[in-house]
Amino acid sequence: MTTSDNAFGDVTVAISPDHVAEVEMHRPPANYFDAVLLAGVVDAIRWAADARARAVVLCSEGKHFCAGLDFGATDKPEPAALASLYATARDLVDSPLPVVVAVQGSAVGGGLGLALAGDFRVAAPSSRFAANFVRLGFHQGFGISLTLPAVVGRQKALELLTTGRRIDGIEASQIGLCDRLDDDPRAGARALATELAGAAPLAVRSIRATLRADLVDGFAAMVDHERGEQLRLMETADFSEGIAASMDRRPPVFQGE
């Protein structure tokens, strides 16, 4: 039973009596995002904060948490669209409430960035995480250059980013990318969010602001840098090959040009 609910485009939000807001994205099965969907997430969290929620579960409908941008719908993002997307990502990182992300299926590419924008991640052992940007021939985005090293360390982040390899929930838990494992990630995320909501809310916000200060302060400059590198590499033959190979479900053959 919820005390209140609302909708922001393809995003719904419901608040339970224990002050936990469930913010759910509805673009199954892969939940590809764009600036509009992310803006809905940001607005839902702000609405929940105004409605006196104390913690958020960010989840999605369907098989996968989020597969990032849909490169099957467009050859490459327009520069203005990418700028709008990352401006909204900055607002998400600076959201007013602690966010627990429930990762079912896959969090890939920008979807991994979205999961990392939250404070905590709960996944199933079978969940999959991949920073697959090098397999597509371009640079990581969504602030992953900051958020991934912050949770797994610089060296492990370097390995994951330069190989693009996929890891499961068990390995993600071992390296700190996933905070808890649960066969039902949404239930596990709700359990953690309920713990957060049961703590002193002013203290939680204060502690969170202290520990996230470097991330919030540095995020804008980092996404600007990432976007510049992405736009540069999107003009290369390797990027065209990476996208084509992904669409054809075959290994890419890169030439370094």
C-alpha positions as CSV (number, residue, x, y, z in Angstrom):
1,M,0.0,0.0,0.0
2,T,1.3,3.4,-0.9
3,T,0.6,6.8,0.7
4,S,1.0,8.7,-2.6
5,D,2.1,8.2,-6.2
6,N,2.7,10.1,-9.4
7,A,4.0,9.8,-12.9
8,F,6.6,11.7,-14.9
9,G,6.4,10.5,-18.5
10,D,7.7,6.9,-18.6
11,V,8.7,7.1,-14.9
12,T,6.4,6.3,-12.0
13,V,6.9,7.0,-8.3
14,A,5.1,5.6,-5.3
15,I,5.8,6.3,-1.7
16,S,5.1,3.7,1.0
17,P,4.2,4.4,4.7
18,D,7.8,3.6,5.7
19,H,9.0,6.7,3.7
20,V,10.6,4.7,0.8
21,A,9.9,5.9,-2.7
22,E,10.0,3.4,-5.6
23,V,10.9,5.2,-8.8
24,E,10.4,2.9,-11.8
25,M,11.4,3.3,-15.4
26,H,8.9,1.9,-18.0
27,R,10.7,1.2,-21.3
28,P,11.0,-2.6,-21.3
29,P,12.7,-4.8,-22.1
30,A,16.0,-2.9,-22.3
31,N,15.0,0.4,-20.8
32,Y,17.1,2.5,-23.2
33,F,17.4,6.0,-21.9
34,D,17.4,9.5,-23.3
35,A,17.3,13.0,-21.6
36,V,13.5,12.8,-21.4
37,L,13.6,9.5,-19.4
38,L,16.3,10.8,-17.1
39,A,14.5,14.0,-16.5
40,G,11.5,11.9,-15.4
41,V,13.7,10.1,-12.9
42,V,15.1,13.4,-11.6
43,D,11.6,14.9,-11.3
44,A,10.3,11.8,-9.6
45,I,13.0,11.9,-7.0
46,R,12.5,15.6,-6.3
47,W,8.7,15.0,-6.0
48,A,9.4,12.2,-3.5
49,A,11.7,14.4,-1.5
50,D,9.0,17.1,-1.3
51,A,6.5,14.4,-0.3
52,R,8.8,13.6,2.7
53,A,10.3,10.3,1.4
54,R,13.6,9.5,3.0
55,A,15.1,7.0,0.5
56,V,14.6,5.9,-3.1
57,V,14.6,2.6,-4.9
58,L,15.4,3.2,-8.5
59,C,14.2,0.2,-10.6
60,S,12.9,-0.6,-14.0
61,E,10.2,-2.7,-15.7
62,G,11.3,-5.7,-17.8
63,K,14.2,-8.0,-18.3
64,H,17.1,-5.5,-17.9
65,F,17.8,-2.6,-15.7
66,C,19.1,-0.4,-18.5
67,A,21.1,-0.8,-21.7
68,G,22.1,2.9,-22.0
69,L,21.6,4.7,-25.3
70,D,19.8,2.8,-28.2
71,F,22.4,2.9,-31.0
72,G,20.0,0.8,-33.1
73,A,17.7,3.8,-33.3
74,T,20.4,6.2,-34.5
75,D,23.9,6.0,-35.9
76,K,25.2,8.5,-33.4
77,P,23.8,10.9,-30.9
78,E,23.5,14.5,-31.9
79,P,25.9,16.8,-29.9
80,A,23.0,18.8,-28.5
81,A,21.2,15.6,-27.4
82,L,24.3,14.3,-25.7
83,A,24.8,17.6,-23.9
84,S,21.2,17.6,-22.7
85,L,21.6,14.0,-21.5
86,Y,24.6,14.7,-19.4
87,A,23.2,17.9,-18.0
88,T,20.3,15.8,-16.7
89,A,22.8,13.2,-15.4
90,R,24.4,16.0,-13.3
91,D,21.0,16.7,-11.7
92,L,20.6,13.0,-10.9
93,V,23.9,12.8,-9.2
94,D,23.0,15.9,-7.1
95,S,19.6,14.4,-6.1
96,P,18.4,15.2,-2.6
97,L,17.7,11.6,-1.4
98,P,19.9,8.4,-1.1
99,V,19.2,6.2,-4.1
100,V,19.4,2.4,-4.0
101,V,19.5,0.9,-7.5
102,A,17.9,-2.5,-8.2
103,V,19.8,-4.1,-11.1
104,Q,18.0,-7.0,-12.7
105,G,19.4,-8.4,-15.9
106,S,22.0,-6.1,-17.4
107,A,23.4,-2.6,-16.7
108,V,25.4,-1.9,-19.8
109,G,27.3,1.2,-21.0
110,G,25.3,4.2,-20.1
111,G,23.1,1.9,-18.1
112,L,26.1,1.2,-15.9
113,G,26.6,4.9,-15.6
114,L,23.0,5.3,-14.4
115,A,23.4,2.6,-11.8
116,L,26.6,4.2,-10.6
117,A,24.9,7.6,-10.2
118,G,23.0,6.0,-7.3
119,D,24.4,5.6,-3.8
120,F,24.1,1.8,-3.6
121,R,23.5,-1.1,-6.0
122,V,21.7,-4.4,-5.3
123,A,21.9,-7.1,-7.9
124,A,21.2,-10.8,-8.4
125,P,24.2,-13.2,-8.8
126,S,23.1,-13.6,-12.4
127,S,23.0,-9.8,-13.1
128,R,25.5,-8.5,-15.6
129,F,27.5,-5.3,-15.7
130,A,29.6,-4.0,-18.6
131,A,31.4,-0.8,-19.4
132,N,31.5,-1.9,-23.1
133,F,32.5,1.4,-24.6
134,V,35.8,0.2,-26.1
135,R,33.8,-2.6,-27.8
136,L,31.9,0.1,-29.6
137,G,34.9,2.2,-30.4
138,F,34.5,5.2,-28.2
139,H,35.0,6.8,-24.7
140,Q,32.9,6.1,-21.6
141,G,30.4,8.7,-20.5
142,F,27.8,9.5,-17.9
143,G,30.5,10.4,-15.4
144,I,31.8,6.8,-15.2
145,S,35.3,8.1,-15.3
146,L,34.6,9.4,-11.7
147,T,32.0,7.0,-10.4
148,L,33.5,3.7,-11.4
149,P,37.0,4.3,-9.8
150,A,35.2,5.6,-6.7
151,V,33.5,2.3,-6.0
152,V,36.0,-0.3,-7.4
153,G,39.3,1.5,-7.3
154,R,41.4,3.0,-10.2
155,Q,43.1,-0.1,-11.3
156,K,40.0,-2.3,-11.5
157,A,38.2,0.5,-13.3
158,L,41.0,0.8,-15.8
159,E,40.8,-2.9,-16.5
160,L,37.0,-2.9,-16.9
161,L,37.0,0.2,-19.1
162,T,39.9,-0.9,-21.4
163,T,38.7,-4.4,-21.9
164,G,35.0,-3.8,-21.9
165,R,34.5,-7.2,-20.4
166,R,31.2,-8.3,-18.8
167,I,31.0,-9.3,-15.1
168,D,28.2,-11.0,-13.2
169,G,26.7,-10.0,-9.9
170,I,29.0,-12.2,-7.9
171,E,32.2,-10.6,-9.2
172,A,30.5,-7.2,-9.0
173,S,29.9,-7.8,-5.3
174,Q,33.5,-9.0,-4.8
175,I,35.0,-5.8,-6.2
176,G,32.5,-3.4,-4.6
177,L,30.5,-2.5,-7.7
178,C,27.4,-4.2,-6.1
179,D,26.7,-3.6,-2.4
180,R,24.3,-6.5,-1.8
181,L,23.2,-9.6,-3.7
182,D,19.6,-10.8,-3.7
183,D,17.9,-13.2,-6.1
184,D,15.2,-10.5,-6.2
185,P,17.1,-7.3,-6.6
186,R,14.1,-5.1,-6.1
187,A,13.2,-6.7,-2.8
188,G,16.9,-6.5,-1.7
189,A,17.0,-2.8,-2.7
190,R,13.8,-2.1,-0.8
191,A,15.3,-3.8,2.3
192,L,18.3,-1.5,2.1
193,A,16.3,1.6,1.4
194,T,14.0,0.7,4.4
195,E,17.1,0.7,6.6
196,L,18.2,4.1,5.3
197,A,14.7,5.5,5.8
198,G,14.6,4.2,9.4
199,A,17.7,6.2,10.3
200,A,17.7,9.9,11.3
201,P,16.9,11.6,8.0
202,L,18.8,14.8,8.6
203,A,21.9,12.9,9.7
204,V,21.7,10.6,6.6
205,R,21.5,13.6,4.3
206,S,24.4,15.3,6.0
207,I,26.7,12.3,5.9
208,R,25.7,11.6,2.3
209,A,26.5,15.2,1.3
210,T,29.9,15.0,2.9
211,L,30.9,11.7,1.3
212,R,29.5,12.7,-2.2
213,A,30.9,16.3,-2.2
214,D,33.9,15.5,-4.5
215,L,31.6,13.5,-6.9
216,V,29.0,16.3,-7.1
217,D,31.7,19.0,-7.5
218,G,33.7,17.2,-10.1
219,F,30.9,15.6,-12.2
220,A,30.1,18.6,-14.5
221,A,33.7,19.0,-15.6
222,M,34.1,15.2,-16.1
223,V,31.0,14.7,-18.2
224,D,32.1,17.7,-20.3
225,H,35.4,16.0,-20.9
226,E,33.8,12.7,-21.6
227,R,31.4,14.2,-24.1
228,G,34.2,15.9,-26.0
229,E,36.1,12.6,-26.3
230,Q,32.9,10.8,-27.3
231,L,32.2,13.3,-30.0
232,R,35.7,13.1,-31.3
233,L,35.8,9.3,-31.4
234,M,32.3,9.0,-33.0
235,E,33.9,10.4,-36.2
236,T,36.3,7.5,-36.5
237,A,36.0,4.3,-38.6
238,D,36.4,2.2,-35.4
239,F,33.2,3.7,-34.0
240,S,31.3,2.9,-37.1
241,E,32.7,-0.7,-37.0
242,G,31.9,-1.1,-33.3
243,I,28.2,-0.1,-33.8
244,A,27.8,-2.2,-36.9
245,A,29.4,-5.2,-35.1
246,S,27.1,-4.7,-32.1
247,M,24.0,-4.6,-34.4
248,D,25.2,-7.7,-36.3
249,R,26.0,-9.5,-33.0
250,R,29.6,-10.3,-34.2
251,P,33.0,-9.5,-32.9
252,P,34.3,-6.0,-34.0
253,V,37.4,-5.7,-36.2
254,F,39.1,-2.5,-35.3
255,Q,41.7,-0.8,-37.5
256,G,42.8,2.1,-35.2
257,E,41.5,4.8,-37.5
